[in-house]
Amino acid sequence: MPKKKSRMTHQRQAILEELRKIDSHPTADEIYYRVRQKLPHISLGTIYRNLEVLSNSGIIKKIDVCTSQKRYDGRAEFHYHASCINCGRVDDLLANSRVAIEDIFSALCKYKITGHQLVLFGLCPECKMKGE
């Protein structure tokens, strides 16, 4: 799907800056709290709308980890994610096997595969050490 181009407003810039400062893959609520430090009058609705615009533009990634809230990643380049089933932590997995996966499934289902998203689930190092 082609990415939509959009204008970089000061709200979008503030959201993008905060998102790129951290690698914890925050929720919209967490981003809202951080951006309000700079833009105290910004609304949660504005955060959600702009996260959608930034995601649709390919500037950030929206990550669905099968919880009630999506998470967001300031790193737009292709990579996978791992999500802890205990604490909800999300980490980047830097593996370069995109083409092989898409080629395999394209051959199996007769679709022209244009992209995919993969999230692996398990226990993060902290939860694993605690034995949870």
ChimeraX commands (.cxc) that place a marker at each C-alpha (Angstrom):
marker #1 position 0.00,0.00,0.00 radius 0.5
marker #1 position 1.51,3.39,-0.93 radius 0.5
marker #1 position 2.30,5.65,1.97 radius 0.5
marker #1 position 0.34,8.90,2.21 radius 0.5
marker #1 position 2.30,12.15,2.35 radius 0.5
marker #1 position 1.29,14.76,4.89 radius 0.5
marker #1 position 2.51,18.06,6.24 radius 0.5
marker #1 position 4.74,18.00,9.35 radius 0.5
marker #1 position 2.83,20.17,11.85 radius 0.5
marker #1 position 4.38,21.29,15.14 radius 0.5
marker #1 position 2.22,18.72,16.97 radius 0.5
marker #1 position 3.44,15.91,14.72 radius 0.5
marker #1 position 7.01,17.08,15.13 radius 0.5
marker #1 position 6.68,17.08,18.93 radius 0.5
marker #1 position 5.16,13.57,18.87 radius 0.5
marker #1 position 7.90,12.31,16.57 radius 0.5
marker #1 position 10.66,13.84,18.71 radius 0.5
marker #1 position 9.31,12.25,21.89 radius 0.5
marker #1 position 8.81,8.90,20.21 radius 0.5
marker #1 position 12.37,8.88,18.86 radius 0.5
marker #1 position 13.85,9.71,22.27 radius 0.5
marker #1 position 12.79,6.36,23.70 radius 0.5
marker #1 position 12.87,2.76,22.58 radius 0.5
marker #1 position 10.15,1.41,24.87 radius 0.5
marker #1 position 7.43,1.38,22.18 radius 0.5
marker #1 position 4.97,3.53,24.13 radius 0.5
marker #1 position 1.19,3.59,23.92 radius 0.5
marker #1 position -0.68,6.70,22.77 radius 0.5
marker #1 position -1.40,7.52,26.42 radius 0.5
marker #1 position 2.30,7.40,27.28 radius 0.5
marker #1 position 3.14,9.61,24.29 radius 0.5
marker #1 position 0.38,12.02,25.34 radius 0.5
marker #1 position 1.93,12.37,28.81 radius 0.5
marker #1 position 5.37,13.08,27.33 radius 0.5
marker #1 position 4.19,15.53,24.64 radius 0.5
marker #1 position 2.08,17.47,27.17 radius 0.5
marker #1 position 5.33,18.50,28.85 radius 0.5
marker #1 position 6.08,20.54,25.71 radius 0.5
marker #1 position 2.56,21.27,24.46 radius 0.5
marker #1 position 0.32,21.50,27.55 radius 0.5
marker #1 position -2.88,22.18,25.59 radius 0.5
marker #1 position -2.62,19.20,23.23 radius 0.5
marker #1 position -5.50,16.73,23.51 radius 0.5
marker #1 position -5.39,12.95,23.58 radius 0.5
marker #1 position -7.53,12.95,20.42 radius 0.5
marker #1 position -4.88,15.05,18.66 radius 0.5
marker #1 position -2.23,12.55,19.73 radius 0.5
marker #1 position -4.26,9.62,18.32 radius 0.5
marker #1 position -5.02,11.39,15.03 radius 0.5
marker #1 position -1.40,12.42,14.51 radius 0.5
marker #1 position -0.05,8.98,15.41 radius 0.5
marker #1 position -2.36,7.59,12.72 radius 0.5
marker #1 position -1.11,10.16,10.17 radius 0.5
marker #1 position 2.55,9.49,11.04 radius 0.5
marker #1 position 1.96,5.74,10.84 radius 0.5
marker #1 position 0.09,5.93,7.52 radius 0.5
marker #1 position 2.89,8.12,6.15 radius 0.5
marker #1 position 5.49,5.48,7.03 radius 0.5
marker #1 position 7.34,7.85,9.38 radius 0.5
marker #1 position 6.64,5.66,12.44 radius 0.5
marker #1 position 5.41,2.10,12.97 radius 0.5
marker #1 position 2.20,1.11,14.70 radius 0.5
marker #1 position 2.61,-2.21,16.52 radius 0.5
marker #1 position -0.33,-4.43,17.38 radius 0.5
marker #1 position 0.69,-6.71,20.23 radius 0.5
marker #1 position -2.81,-8.07,20.84 radius 0.5
marker #1 position -3.53,-5.86,23.83 radius 0.5
marker #1 position -6.15,-3.17,24.23 radius 0.5
marker #1 position -3.73,-0.44,23.13 radius 0.5
marker #1 position -1.44,-0.22,20.13 radius 0.5
marker #1 position 2.20,0.66,20.66 radius 0.5
marker #1 position 4.31,2.96,18.50 radius 0.5
marker #1 position 7.88,2.81,17.27 radius 0.5
marker #1 position 9.93,5.79,16.10 radius 0.5
marker #1 position 12.10,3.50,13.99 radius 0.5
marker #1 position 10.38,3.24,10.64 radius 0.5
marker #1 position 12.87,0.92,8.96 radius 0.5
marker #1 position 11.83,-2.70,8.68 radius 0.5
marker #1 position 12.33,-4.82,11.79 radius 0.5
marker #1 position 10.46,-7.29,13.96 radius 0.5
marker #1 position 9.32,-7.06,17.58 radius 0.5
marker #1 position 9.13,-9.29,20.65 radius 0.5
marker #1 position 6.48,-8.72,23.31 radius 0.5
marker #1 position 6.56,-9.99,26.90 radius 0.5
marker #1 position 3.39,-11.90,27.79 radius 0.5
marker #1 position 3.85,-11.01,31.46 radius 0.5
marker #1 position 4.72,-7.29,31.68 radius 0.5
marker #1 position 3.87,-6.09,28.14 radius 0.5
marker #1 position 7.37,-4.87,27.31 radius 0.5
marker #1 position 8.10,-4.62,23.57 radius 0.5
marker #1 position 11.62,-4.83,22.13 radius 0.5
marker #1 position 13.08,-4.53,18.64 radius 0.5
marker #1 position 14.37,-7.66,16.90 radius 0.5
marker #1 position 16.83,-6.75,14.19 radius 0.5
marker #1 position 16.58,-9.67,11.79 radius 0.5
marker #1 position 16.76,-9.36,8.03 radius 0.5
marker #1 position 14.59,-12.20,6.72 radius 0.5
marker #1 position 11.76,-10.15,5.25 radius 0.5
marker #1 position 12.13,-11.26,1.65 radius 0.5
marker #1 position 12.27,-14.97,2.41 radius 0.5
marker #1 position 9.07,-14.89,4.50 radius 0.5
marker #1 position 7.16,-12.86,1.93 radius 0.5
marker #1 position 8.35,-15.07,-0.95 radius 0.5
marker #1 position 7.35,-18.26,0.88 radius 0.5
marker #1 position 3.84,-17.06,1.69 radius 0.5
marker #1 position 3.36,-15.52,-1.72 radius 0.5
marker #1 position 4.02,-18.91,-3.28 radius 0.5
marker #1 position 1.70,-20.65,-0.81 radius 0.5
marker #1 position -1.33,-18.39,-1.10 radius 0.5
marker #1 position -1.09,-16.90,-4.60 radius 0.5
marker #1 position -1.25,-13.37,-3.14 radius 0.5
marker #1 position 1.12,-10.65,-4.20 radius 0.5
marker #1 position 2.54,-9.99,-0.73 radius 0.5
marker #1 position 3.35,-6.31,-0.22 radius 0.5
marker #1 position 4.45,-6.41,3.40 radius 0.5
marker #1 position 4.01,-8.05,6.76 radius 0.5
marker #1 position 4.35,-7.47,10.48 radius 0.5
marker #1 position 5.65,-10.05,12.91 radius 0.5
marker #1 position 5.54,-9.93,16.70 radius 0.5
marker #1 position 6.99,-12.79,18.71 radius 0.5
marker #1 position 5.61,-13.44,22.21 radius 0.5
marker #1 position 7.46,-14.71,25.26 radius 0.5
marker #1 position 9.05,-13.55,28.51 radius 0.5
marker #1 position 11.40,-10.57,28.59 radius 0.5
marker #1 position 14.76,-11.04,30.35 radius 0.5
marker #1 position 13.52,-9.48,33.62 radius 0.5
marker #1 position 10.36,-11.60,33.82 radius 0.5
marker #1 position 12.34,-14.71,32.82 radius 0.5
marker #1 position 14.84,-14.07,35.65 radius 0.5
marker #1 position 11.97,-13.67,38.15 radius 0.5
marker #1 position 10.58,-17.00,36.98 radius 0.5
marker #1 position 7.20,-15.51,36.03 radius 0.5
marker link #1:1,2 radius 0.2
marker link #1:2,3 radius 0.2
marker link #1:3,4 radius 0.2
marker link #1:4,5 radius 0.2
marker link #1:5,6 radius 0.2
marker link #1:6,7 radius 0.2
marker link #1:7,8 radius 0.2
marker link #1:8,9 radius 0.2
marker link #1:9,10 radius 0.2
marker link #1:10,11 radius 0.2
marker link #1:11,12 radius 0.2
marker link #1:12,13 radius 0.2
marker link #1:13,14 radius 0.2
marker link #1:14,15 radius 0.2
marker link #1:15,16 radius 0.2
marker link #1:16,17 radius 0.2
marker link #1:17,18 radius 0.2
marker link #1:18,19 radius 0.2
marker link #1:19,20 radius 0.2
marker link #1:20,21 radius 0.2
marker link #1:21,22 radius 0.2
marker link #1:22,23 radius 0.2
marker link #1:23,24 radius 0.2
marker link #1:24,25 radius 0.2
marker link #1:25,26 radius 0.2
marker link #1:26,27 radius 0.2
marker link #1:27,28 radius 0.2
marker link #1:28,29 radius 0.2
marker link #1:29,30 radius 0.2
marker link #1:30,31 radius 0.2
marker link #1:31,32 radius 0.2
marker link #1:32,33 radius 0.2
marker link #1:33,34 radius 0.2
marker link #1:34,35 radius 0.2
marker link #1:35,36 radius 0.2
marker link #1:36,37 radius 0.2
marker link #1:37,38 radius 0.2
marker link #1:38,39 radius 0.2
marker link #1:39,40 radius 0.2
marker link #1:40,41 radius 0.2
marker link #1:41,42 radius 0.2
marker link #1:42,43 radius 0.2
marker link #1:43,44 radius 0.2
marker link #1:44,45 radius 0.2
marker link #1:45,46 radius 0.2
marker link #1:46,47 radius 0.2
marker link #1:47,48 radius 0.2
marker link #1:48,49 radius 0.2
marker link #1:49,50 radius 0.2
marker link #1:50,51 radius 0.2
marker link #1:51,52 radius 0.2
marker link #1:52,53 radius 0.2
marker link #1:53,54 radius 0.2
marker link #1:54,55 radius 0.2
marker link #1:55,56 radius 0.2
marker link #1:56,57 radius 0.2
marker link #1:57,58 radius 0.2
marker link #1:58,59 radius 0.2
marker link #1:59,60 radius 0.2
marker link #1:60,61 radius 0.2
marker link #1:61,62 radius 0.2
marker link #1:62,63 radius 0.2
marker link #1:63,64 radius 0.2
marker link #1:64,65 radius 0.2
marker link #1:65,66 radius 0.2
marker link #1:66,67 radius 0.2
marker link #1:67,68 radius 0.2
marker link #1:68,69 radius 0.2
marker link #1:69,70 radius 0.2
marker link #1:70,71 radius 0.2
marker link #1:71,72 radius 0.2
marker link #1:72,73 radius 0.2
marker link #1:73,74 radius 0.2
marker link #1:74,75 radius 0.2
marker link #1:75,76 radius 0.2
marker link #1:76,77 radius 0.2
marker link #1:77,78 radius 0.2
marker link #1:78,79 radius 0.2
marker link #1:79,80 radius 0.2
marker link #1:80,81 radius 0.2
marker link #1:81,82 radius 0.2
marker link #1:82,83 radius 0.2
marker link #1:83,84 radius 0.2
marker link #1:84,85 radius 0.2
marker link #1:85,86 radius 0.2
marker link #1:86,87 radius 0.2
marker link #1:87,88 radius 0.2
marker link #1:88,89 radius 0.2
marker link #1:89,90 radius 0.2
marker link #1:90,91 radius 0.2
marker link #1:91,92 radius 0.2
marker link #1:92,93 radius 0.2
marker link #1:93,94 radius 0.2
marker link #1:94,95 radius 0.2
marker link #1:95,96 radius 0.2
marker link #1:96,97 radius 0.2
marker link #1:97,98 radius 0.2
marker link #1:98,99 radius 0.2
marker link #1:99,100 radius 0.2
marker link #1:100,101 radius 0.2
marker link #1:101,102 radius 0.2
marker link #1:102,103 radius 0.2
marker link #1:103,104 radius 0.2
marker link #1:104,105 radius 0.2
marker link #1:105,106 radius 0.2
marker link #1:106,107 radius 0.2
marker link #1:107,108 radius 0.2
marker link #1:108,109 radius 0.2
marker link #1:109,110 radius 0.2
marker link #1:110,111 radius 0.2
marker link #1:111,112 radius 0.2
marker link #1:112,113 radius 0.2
marker link #1:113,114 radius 0.2
marker link #1:114,115 radius 0.2
marker link #1:115,116 radius 0.2
marker link #1:116,117 radius 0.2
marker link #1:117,118 radius 0.2
marker link #1:118,119 radius 0.2
marker link #1:119,120 radius 0.2
marker link #1:120,121 radius 0.2
marker link #1:121,122 radius 0.2
marker link #1:122,123 radius 0.2
marker link #1:123,124 radius 0.2
marker link #1:124,125 radius 0.2
marker link #1:125,126 radius 0.2
marker link #1:126,127 radius 0.2
marker link #1:127,128 radius 0.2
marker link #1:128,129 radius 0.2
marker link #1:129,130 radius 0.2
marker link #1:130,131 radius 0.2
marker link #1:131,132 radius 0.2
view
